[in-house]
């Protein structure tokens, strides 16, 4: 019984979910999930990028907003926070695009 009470107290005291971490996970999973179907459809690189952007827009928006909010809470200006969020999203898109290119290489 004591263990149950202790566990319940620990769970109640757990910090709220990290919106940046949750957004990062959802966005990166969405991007990665676009590779295989796009390979099967034999999409060009440009079509893949366009398709990926559309498919993951609903994950990108909250991830971007979470980064901006966290950066501003840490004292960044709006402009710097927006640039940081844009950079982070670009890094994920570039990574998945690079993976798609690697899978598409003849070999």
TAWO-V972541 format. One record per helix or strand of 2 or more residues. SS is the DSSP state (H for helix, E for strand). FROM is the first residue (numbers start at 1). TO is the last residue. Records with the same first field share a line. If there is no record, write none. Layout:
SS=FROM-TO, FROM-TO
This chain:
H=2-13, 19-41, 45-55, 57-73, 78-104
